[in-house]
Amino acid sequence: MGIFTNSFSFVMGIGCGIFVAQNYNVPNMKKLLKEWSSEAKHVEESYRKPKKDDK
């Protein structure tokens, strides 16, 4: 009985996801995550402590 319940939930989730993606303006997650990653990298580099020179 458990496999049917899990399968039904999975199929319903896929169906709802497809419906939402077709009928609403859903952002491109790959592009969004890439932009956030580059912004986080920029913030990290600008607030990083300077490296010590061991001479």
Secondary structure, DSSP 8 states (H G I E B T S, - for coil): -HHHHHHHHHHHHHHHHHHHHHHS----HHHHHHHHHHHHHHHHHHH--------
